[in-house]
Amino acid sequence: MGFALIVLSLLLTFVLSYLRQCYTFWEQRGIAQLRPNLLYGHFFKLNAVHLNDLIQETYDAFKGKYKVTGTYIFTRPIAIVTDLDLIKSILIKDFSNFVNRSDHPAPENVHRNPLLGNLFNMYDEKWRALRAKLTPTFTSGKIKSMFNTISDVSQQLEDTFRTEVGSGGVLDVYDLLGRYTVDVIGSCAFGIECNSLKDPQADFRVMGRKLFTETETNIRWILFKLTYVKLLAKIPFRSFSDDNIAFFVNIIRKTVEHRERENIRRNDFMDLLIDLRKSEHSQGLSVEQLAAQVFVFFIAGFETSSSNMSYALFELAKNKDSQSKLRTEIQSVLQKHGKLTYDAMMEMTYLDQVINETLRKYPGLVSLTRMAAENYKFSSNDKEIVLERGTKVYIPVNAIHNDPEIYPEPHKFKPERFAPEACQQRHPMAFLGFGDGPRSCIGMRFARMQVKMGLITLLNRFQFCPAPGEPTEVEIINYDIVRRPQNGVKLFVKRVES
């Protein structure tokens, strides 16, 4: 018994010493930190708030005092940048040292999960090479060529709303807009008419729903996997089921074979990828690589865009003056052009302000992450600070977007914040709705176009009001990395009187 107590005592001493060493990492390097509990760190903050509260608390405690501060996810130290100039350096000026989003290799390799071989997950030179190949497919000219395809789907969106709303009623706009974005991306990325606006049980809509509803719901486990990538590298986790993988790879294979055999062109994303594949010859994209790129285009585009439109309509329903102002702009520009054209859409400046204000208040990601490839030195409070190689850096997007010193009364919806003169008075890093720098969202132009066309179509023909008995704020899912509505977005909708 005495020996066992000695062993237990030694073990306890070792654990406490190890934890003390872990949780003083930043203090030892002269960097202010959010003090953790000696035994469990910030474990209990890594719960339903999925990291946002921990980042917000750190930002609030040290913003304006230090350019960077430290905290911990489990026992791993992470740096949180609170200075906008330093954020600009990390994302743009010194990007070469912050190319990657996280550790590599990934927990699963691309051989087991080919859908992981997409641009979002790539590292170092592999990312650079793939980004260079894909960038020409997202130019404004190429995106413009997809306008008519999206226009056709937006007309179906209007028809569906007319059928659903009748003379007036409560609709879950989040569900309907999810079906709209699935149909848009199905047409533009796969060249397939998904018809989910007509049939909510269409294959693509069902698969899109599965990709989000069948994911992990334990945020601590999600964060553990993201934090200890190297530790878990040999364990065969599956991010996607065999059904998910087979669904997308088979569709891409059949689509590519059919188009190449029949020499079919649709001026869509798939055409652009097939052209890239041909131009590269033996070094082009394989069918699996094509599937991975189209997959991330699908999963990133349909959910974030449908959420963004739903949040926008929710806020416009509560802010009737903003809704009226936007509808007036839409109808005035449409009357000028006779119909909705690409140029007409681009003239709607207040629409851009509404979309940006929605992204400010409801960013898709609460933070951006970057990894330091080498030691990174900078000065703060007249002393040199070093972020060591391998340090994971968090850029607190949601905290910045809701900082009252940057955006007074941040809880209020004010599209005028993004009028040109107002934007010029703010730091360029004060808005990170699509990230910034070389690793910003490659599909930003496409996302904005499908959101604009959806909102134009609906606000031209329908009026939106808060639904009786529904929450006055959108309830957001708190167990996923991507922020999306918990219980849909229900609004009272009625036709605009001619």
LUMDRENMI-366750 format. One record per residue (C-alpha): residue in one letter; x, y, z. Coordinates in steps of 0.2 Angstrom, whole numbers, plus 5000, padded with zeros to 4 digits. Each point is the difference from the previous one (the first is absolute). Layout:
<pts>
AXYZ;...
</pts>
This chain:
<pts>
M500050005000;G501450125004;F500949974984;A498350034990;L499850165009;I501850054995;V499749964982;L498350095000;S500850155008;L501450004987;L498849984986;L498950155007;T501550115002;F500549964982;V498350044993;L499950165010;S501750054995;Y499649964982;L498450105000;R500950155009;Q501349994986;C498650004986;Y498950135008;T501550135002;F500649984982;W499650184996;E500550085016;Q501749924998;R500250094983;G499450165007;I498350004991;A498550045010;Q498749865002;L498349965005;R500349915016;P499449825000;N499649895014;L501549905006;L499249834998;Y498850014985;G500550164991;H498650074990;F499149834997;F498350065006;K500150154988;L500249884986;N498249955000;A498450064992;V500750174996;H501249904988;L501550115004;N499250174997;D499850055018;L501849955004;I500750114985;Q498850145005;E500550005018;T501950004995;Y499750144987;D499050115012;A501349985014;F501550054990;K499550104984;G500950175000;K501249945013;Y501049874990;K500149954981;V499949825004;T499549905015;G499949825005;T498849875006;Y499849814999;I498949874991;F500249855011;T501950005004;R500550084983;P500550195001;I499250104986;A500350184996;I498650134998;V500450154990;T499150165006;D500950134989;L499350044983;D501750054993;L500849835006;I498549914992;K500350094983;S501949945001;I499549825004;L498749994986;I500850104987;K501750085003;D500849855008;F498949874993;S501449894994;N500349955018;F498249975003;V499449904985;N499249865010;R498549995010;S500549865012;D501249865002;H500349874987;P499949864996;A498149995002;P499349875011;E499449914985;N500949984984;V499350044983;H500249824995;R498749955012;N498950164998;P500350074983;L498750145004;L501350075012;G501250044985;N499250174998;L500750185000;F499450045017;N501149855008;M501550024989;Y501750055008;D501650094994;E500549984982;K498549884997;W498850145004;R501050134990;A500049894985;L498149955001;R499550185004;A501050064985;K499049874989;L498350055007;T500150195001;P499750034981;T498349905002;F499450145013;T500450164990;S498650124998;G499849964982;K499849815003;I498850035015;K499050124988;S499849864988;M499049905013;F498750155002;N498749924989;T500149835008;I499750085018;S498650124992;D499049844995;V500149935017;S499550175008;Q498549994990;Q499649835007;L500350085017;E498750134997;D498749874993;T500349895016;F499750155012;R498450054990;T499349825002;E500549995018;V499550175007;G498350024991;S499350165006;G501150005015;G500749885013;V501549955010;L501449914991;D501649935005;V501150104989;Y501649915005;D499349844993;L499450074984;L501650104997;G501049845004;R499149924986;Y500350154989;T501949995003;V500149824997;D499250024983;V501150144996;I501649915004;G499349844993;S499850094983;C501650105001;A501249875007;F499349844994;G499050054985;I498549905008;E498250065002;C499849965019;N498150065000;S500150015019;L498950155000;K498649894992;D500549855010;P500750025018;Q500549824999;A501150014985;D501649915001;F501250155001;R498950095013;V500049845011;M501849984998;G500450185005;R498949985015;K500949845005;L501750084999;F499550125014;T498849905010;E501149845001;T501650095005;E500749995018;T498950105013;N501350005014;I501050164998;R501449945012;W500349854989;I500050114984;L501250125008;F501149865007;K500249924982;L500450184993;T501250045014;Y501049835000;V500149974982;K501749925000;L499649895016;L498549934991;A500849984982;K500149815000;I498349975007;P498849974985;F498650125004;R498750034987;S499450184997;F498849944987;S499049844998;D500349884986;D498350054993;N500650185000;I501649964991;A499249884987;F498650134997;F501150144994;V501449904992;N498849904989;I499050154995;I501650094995;R500749854991;K498349984990;T499950184996;V501850024994;E499949844989;H498350064993;R500650184996;E501749944992;R499149874990;E498650104993;N501050175000;I498750095011;R500350175007;R498950095012;N501150155005;D500049945018;F501349965014;M500249824993;D500450064983;L501450115007;L500749855010;I499949894985;D500950134990;L501450015013;R500149815000;K500350004981;S501250145000;E501149925013;H500149834991;S500849875011;Q500250135015;G498250055000;L498749965013;S499449825002;V498249965001;E500249995019;Q500950175001;L498650074989;A498749925012;A500950085015;Q500050174993;V498149994995;F499649935017;V500850145009;F499150124988;F498449925004;I500149985019;A500750185003;G498950084987;F498349945004;E500050005019;T500950175003;S499050094986;S498349935006;S500450055018;N500650184994;M498450034990;S498949945015;Y500950115012;A499850154988;L498149974998;F499849975019;E500950175003;L499050094986;A498449935007;K500450095017;N500750164992;K498650054988;D500850164995;S501649914994;Q498849874991;S499150144991;K501550094995;L500849844992;R498349964991;T500050184993;E501749984994;I499749834992;Q498450054991;S500850174994;V501549914992;L498949864993;Q498850134992;K501550094993;H500749844992;G498449924996;K500549845008;L501349925011;T501750004992;Y501749985006;D500350194998;A498450045009;M500549895015;M501750085001;E499150185001;M499149955016;T501250085013;Y498950005015;L499749814997;D501949985002;Q499950105016;V498649885007;I501049854995;N501650065009;E499150065015;T499249825001;L501749924999;R500650125013;K498749955013;Y499949824995;P501849954993;G500049824994;L501649965011;V500350085017;S501850004996;L501449974987;T501549895004;R501850004994;M501549915004;A501850085002;A501149914988;E501650085008;N500350115016;Y499150164997;K500750165009;F499150165002;S500050145013;S498650035013;N500150135014;D501850044996;K500649825002;E500349864987;I498849865000;V500349834991;L498649894994;E500949834999;R500049894985;G498449895001;T499050125010;K498250004995;V499350184998;Y498250045002;I499350164992;P498450045010;V498850054985;N498450005011;A500850105014;I500650134987;H498450014991;N499150035017;D501250125007;P499150165006;E501550114997;I500149954982;Y498149984997;P499050105012;E498449915007;P500649844991;H498449905005;K499050124988;F499849964982;K500650164990;P500549974982;E500650184999;R501549955009;F500649934983;A499750164990;P501750044991;E500450155011;A499749905016;C501149864994;Q501450124996;Q500150065018;R500249825007;H501549895000;P500049884985;M500149855011;A498450055010;F499049904988;L500549824997;G498449924993;F500949914987;G501750005008;D501450104991;G501749984992;P500549864988;R499049875010;S498450095000;C498449914994;I500349964981;G498249994997;M499550175007;R499450074983;F498949854997;A499350005018;R499650194999;M499149974983;Q498949865005;V499650105017;K499650164990;M498949914988;G499049915013;L499750165010;I499650104984;T498749874995;L499149995016;L500050185006;N499450064983;R498449895002;F499849975019;Q500050095016;F500749925016;C499450035018;P500449915017;A499049855002;P498850005016;G500749905014;E501749974992;P501650055009;T500650184998;E501849944997;V500649864989;E500549855010;I501749944993;I500649825001;N501349995013;Y500949834997;D500650034982;I501550104993;V498950084987;R498750125008;R498249964993;P498250025007;Q499549875013;N498149994997;G499950084983;V499550184997;K498150034999;L499350164994;F498350064995;V500050034981;K498750084989;R500050064982;V500550184996;E498550104993;S500350054982;
</pts>
